[in-house]
C-alpha cells in the first residue's frame, strides 16, 4: 500500500511524445487556462540556445487563444530569460523544482489555481513530482534530446526505476494527444 502511494506521487496524469500538439481547445475542455512548462529537453534540447520556430508558433497560438503560459525552469537566469524574452512569456529561472514554494509563487503570479493549471515537463523527479505535490495536472513528455546535462543524469537513473514500476503496474501509457 505504501509503495502504491509513493508511486502515485511520481505518476503523470498524461504522457505525450511532445507538448506541441496540446491545443487551447483541449486545455479549455479539461478546464485548464494556465501552463507552467519546463524548458530544457521539454521545449528545446538542453544545449540549444534559441527558441525554434515550433516553440515560437506554439506559444503564439496558445497566447492568442487565451492560455496563460510561463516557462518554469531549474536552469539559470541567462538561459531561461533568453528564450522567454524571445517568445514574450513570463518565466522563473532557478525554480528549485520539485520544492513547492516557487510553484505557489508561479500560480499567484499567473493568477491561477492548481485546478486550472497544467505542469509540462520531461523529468519525473522534478517536473511531475513537483506538480503532483501542488495538485496540478501533470504532463510528462519525451525528452527532446537523449543526452542530458550533468545535473540531470542522476535524476534519469531514478526516473527509469519509477517508469519501469509504473509500466509493470500498467499505470502509464504514451499517447499522441490529450
Steps between C-alpha positions, in 0.01 A plus 500: 500500500776746592688428174179570307469843669863585423461397135190719471710803599721440196226402255416751227136554406595475132805389302549661159770469240515879466327801657449670163177318421327642806238753392310773680172323415620178664613689808173692532306172466698377802426823689860622467603858435866502601817311410821487698759338276853385547752617240797267460424178314129583524483785247860513377806279520684583824797633303303700238518873561208644305131423463405310187220604265294213643534636854427858392193398298359279779531775760360762261189291426440413867530864606274621215240247610505618861724243669745643753849349476810527718840339451582339834856372498773393739760640259680831545362848438700569184388178330131526590469875444648472150224264387213655699571850373520378140147356527369769735387288792563530873754265651659381819860381490656299782150382592635233738254237380365284660483734803159661542567865580574610143210298359273697733674826400450419130129428551458830681698684231282344228179560698420130473383219725645148512176365352537710183876449455704245308869427566685370194846349529742227401613399849307288747716601799459876459215600267250221568571444868495876566181554302327205668592631844321825412198313357559621143415289198834360390607417146822305452660535156781310334829691520584699187858370511622166632796651682486714812704748694695359796244606759223303329679165459437384858132594472474296180630188679237532775237586240567180306430291812171683558391470136573125503285455811217707353517302176494172693181612673353621167469852639668681212429528130660723237241691298509724195264769634288606794 
